[in-house]
Amino acid sequence: MNHGPFLYRLAREADIPALQALIPLSVRGLQAAFYTQEQMEGALGTVFGVDSQLIRDRTYLVAETQEGQLVGCGGWSKRKTAYGSDRAKSGDDPLRDPATEPAMIRAFFVHPDFARRGIGRSIMAWCETEAREAGFTATEIVATLAGEPLYATFHFVVVESFSITLANGAHLPVVRMRKRP
Ligand SMILES: CC(C)(COP(=O)(O)OP(=O)(O)OC[C@H]1O[C@@H](n2cnc3c(N)ncnc32)[C@H](O)[C@@H]1OP(=O)(O)O)[C@@H](O)C(=O)NCCC(=O)NCCS
């Protein structure tokens, strides 16, 4: 996939170190208007991190510059886990039933130097097409307050506001957003 100046391809296991470097840069650079440092640091590694199941499922994309710098990522999931990294999981992660359950949009992170250049939008468009082709008719996201405007442009609506309790005792306010075509 080639949209504008960036190249988009499926993420590979070999990308994990670059993803683990990108995610804290994205969080600290783009969420500071919405969350405190305690909230961001408490969520990094568990709520914000790599879910390698998405890579194995081939449902996770990365965006690269022409020079090969990894500057964005995001994907969707056909599995039960709604958010969070490998470290937040225990046991296997069963599949959802597309007939009765929504697909989940998962783990979008863009490098601050490359924000507002359409990377999030391009990955979202791919996710929606792929989830539809896999038979899902509804889609949900547990979104950060930083992510909410992007998903709102795709006509997702907030159906619930809640806070995730973090390991450091802080609470991270998030919104569950839903779209049914
Ligand atoms: C959310 C995020 C992935 C968006 O990525 P992005 O590549 O900058 O988004 P895009 O450039 O594709 O934006 C598409 C549209 O979404 C909306 N949008 C995106 N970011 C926005 C912001 N900070 N404020 C207002 N609207 C925003 C705009 O309508 C934008 O279109 P425009 O630039 O033409 O006005 C990025 O801000 C990010 O990585 N944030 C930190 C990590 C995070 O919280 N991820 C979300 C997890 S649920």
The ligand as a MOL file (V3000), in Angstrom:
LIG
                    3D

  0  0  0     0  0            999 V3000
M  V30 BEGIN CTAB
M  V30 COUNTS 48 50 0 0 0
M  V30 BEGIN ATOM
M  V30 1 C -4.2120 9.4530 17.3300 0
M  V30 2 C -3.0540 9.4250 16.3280 0
M  V30 3 C -2.7310 7.9680 15.9890 0
M  V30 4 C -3.4990 10.1620 15.0440 0
M  V30 5 O -2.5190 9.9640 14.0370 0
M  V30 6 P -2.2320 11.0020 12.8400 0
M  V30 7 O -1.4540 10.2910 11.7980 0
M  V30 8 O -1.6560 12.2560 13.4020 0
M  V30 9 O -3.7100 11.3060 12.3070 0
M  V30 10 P -4.0940 11.8280 10.8490 0
M  V30 11 O -3.0740 12.7970 10.3470 0
M  V30 12 O -4.4050 10.6780 9.9600 0
M  V30 13 O -5.4430 12.6100 11.1840 0
M  V30 14 C -6.6480 12.3800 10.4880 0
M  V30 15 C -7.7220 13.2920 11.0380 0
M  V30 16 O -8.0130 12.9610 12.4020 0
M  V30 17 C -8.2720 14.1620 13.1600 0
M  V30 18 N -7.1910 14.3550 14.1310 0
M  V30 19 C -6.0640 13.6120 14.2920 0
M  V30 20 N -5.3290 14.0940 15.3170 0
M  V30 21 C -6.0010 15.1480 15.8270 0
M  V30 22 C -5.7640 16.0520 16.9250 0
M  V30 23 N -4.6610 15.9620 17.6820 0
M  V30 24 N -6.6650 17.0390 17.1470 0
M  V30 25 C -7.7570 17.1590 16.3960 0
M  V30 26 N -8.0460 16.3330 15.3490 0
M  V30 27 C -7.1920 15.3330 15.0840 0
M  V30 28 C -8.2750 15.2950 12.1340 0
M  V30 29 O -9.5910 15.3960 11.6230 0
M  V30 30 C -7.3270 14.7590 11.0930 0
M  V30 31 O -7.5140 15.3410 9.8190 0
M  V30 32 P -6.7630 16.7540 9.4560 0
M  V30 33 O -5.3300 16.6290 9.8760 0
M  V30 34 O -6.9400 16.8400 7.9690 0
M  V30 35 O -7.5050 17.8060 10.2310 0
M  V30 36 C -1.7990 10.1480 16.8950 0
M  V30 37 O -2.2070 11.4200 17.4010 0
M  V30 38 C -1.1060 9.4030 18.0090 0
M  V30 39 O -0.2790 8.5350 17.7570 0
M  V30 40 N -1.3790 9.7670 19.2870 0
M  V30 41 C -0.6560 9.2300 20.4440 0
M  V30 42 C -0.9730 7.7760 20.6830 0
M  V30 43 C -2.4610 7.5540 20.8650 0
M  V30 44 O -3.0940 8.1190 21.7540 0
M  V30 45 N -3.0120 6.7070 19.9920 0
M  V30 46 C -4.4310 6.3990 19.9800 0
M  V30 47 C -4.6610 5.1350 20.7170 0
M  V30 48 S -6.4280 4.7580 20.7570 0
M  V30 END ATOM
M  V30 BEGIN BOND
M  V30 1 1 1 2
M  V30 2 1 2 3
M  V30 3 1 2 4
M  V30 4 1 2 36
M  V30 5 1 4 5
M  V30 6 1 5 6
M  V30 7 2 6 7
M  V30 8 1 6 8
M  V30 9 1 6 9
M  V30 10 1 9 10
M  V30 11 2 10 11
M  V30 12 1 10 12
M  V30 13 1 10 13
M  V30 14 1 13 14
M  V30 15 1 14 15
M  V30 16 1 15 16
M  V30 17 1 15 30
M  V30 18 1 16 17
M  V30 19 1 17 18
M  V30 20 1 17 28
M  V30 21 1 18 19
M  V30 22 1 18 27
M  V30 23 2 19 20
M  V30 24 1 20 21
M  V30 25 1 21 22
M  V30 26 2 21 27
M  V30 27 1 22 23
M  V30 28 2 22 24
M  V30 29 1 24 25
M  V30 30 2 25 26
M  V30 31 1 26 27
M  V30 32 1 28 29
M  V30 33 1 28 30
M  V30 34 1 30 31
M  V30 35 1 31 32
M  V30 36 2 32 33
M  V30 37 1 32 34
M  V30 38 1 32 35
M  V30 39 1 36 37
M  V30 40 1 36 38
M  V30 41 2 38 39
M  V30 42 1 38 40
M  V30 43 1 40 41
M  V30 44 1 41 42
M  V30 45 1 42 43
M  V30 46 2 43 44
M  V30 47 1 43 45
M  V30 48 1 45 46
M  V30 49 1 46 47
M  V30 50 1 47 48
M  V30 END BOND
M  V30 END CTAB
M  END
